[in-house]
Amino acid sequence: MDADFWHRKWTDNEIAFHEGEANTLLVEYFPHLSVPDGGRVFLPLCGKTRDIAWLLSQGYRVAGAELSETAVRQLFDELDVEPEISTAGDLSHCRADGIDIFVGDIFQLSRAMLGPVDTVYDRAALVALPRSMRAGYTSHLVDITDRAPQLLITFEYDQELMDGPPFSIHDTEVRQHYRDHYQLTRLEQRKVPGGLKGKCAAQESAWLLVP
């Protein structure tokens, strides 16, 4: 899977993965992270998720990384905010009050560019990547966030019944990627109503990762 895949998805508006409201697992379990008032939350591969609007409404600051310029433009349009745009290395940096989005390849985002974050919310990044990219991604995420606590959302289903993304990620793989850096707790595992994309039965899990 390459960058062109995601650019085509956004250009063709094939964004069934986009939720119109804040994710219910985020709303329910974000308090477990004990983020301070006004704390900064990093969302890798954030798209234009409504989770950002929810986090801002709760008084948190948001940082995100997203490959698609189209997605970021739509995000700020839906927030009714005009961002300031500058260059950060090979990335574009779109900034407004309480929000920083870095546009481009997340692997080009450094810890210095990102700045300090209090927590990570990964609903759409790990599950979006094929197996060959996940180890590199998780290692990079741990590095640029300085092992910040994390709320991670994953899916489990029969991968032979449907191609990803989102990809099926078993609990053993989650532990393989993160056990050297975090204590892992699965907060909840539940059935996806109607199946994943309406195609196959699936379970959705919320994980708490604490250094």
ABEGO torsion letter per residue (X at the ends): XBAAAAAAAAAAGBBAABBABBBAAAAAAAAAAGBBBGBBBBBBGAEABAAAAAAAAAGBBBBBBBABAAAAAAAAAAAGBBBBBBBBEABBBBBBBGBBBBBEBAAABBAAAAEBBABBBBAAAAAABBAAAAAAAAAAAAAAAGGBBBBBBBBBBBAAABBOOBBBBBAAAAAAAAAAABBBBBABBBBBBGEBGGABBBBBBBBBBBX
